């Protein structure tokens, strides 16, 4: 009889990789080039062990063919689409939001509310950074409030994001003033964890969303949408479709932030460039 140890002596075959690749590309729009085969193999090992399968073929038949593995599909997507992020990643964007976008919204807004959407929020560092910035900006301005929606396809990273608990090293490079103002340290000195303070956590609402969906069920009156370092995983045609849908959820004259390695050059989008990888809806 085979043992679970056999899993670690068997490789993911090319045919099995193609099966996974085809599903992820069609369901999530994410490209998995051959160079990702080893990564896919490694990330799926824990899923095989969890369900007691001794090879990848058994696992994939369970997921895609048995009719019993529907819930496991979500976990498969989770482990293959999780991406790294950090607090204040690409800090120039947050400076631009604070120094240019928010003062503009104070003057040109039909309500005393700012609505922000973090699309592809991963484990929450981006929307919590937005929350910290908005709290800092509006703390001396009476009558204004804001709301932040954060979405991702991965239920696993959304669960982590909702806890708002991170390794202390995650905030090591942040200024002391930000750490003191927005983070709590664990009471257990041996537990090197930090947590966002309640008022920061309460400002962010998390929800699962697949950017490949034909329609997004969220509001269409956002002032700011962050979709950074997300579309790089899609082909060009899919990128344009996703960004077009996101732009449709912005109010006219409002702002879309993309990652610094992403471009909309050649796309037919109803936006103008106002700063590097920052766009305003026409």
Beta strands, then each sheet from edge to edge (+ up, - down):
strand 1: 113-119
strand 2: 145-152
strand 3: 165-167
strand 4: 183-185
strand 5: 193-196
strand 6: 204-208
strand 7: 222-227
strand 8: 250-258
strand 9: 271-275
strand 10: 278-281
sheet 1: 6+ 2+ 1+ 7+ 8+ 10- 9+
sheet 2: 3+ 5- 4+
end
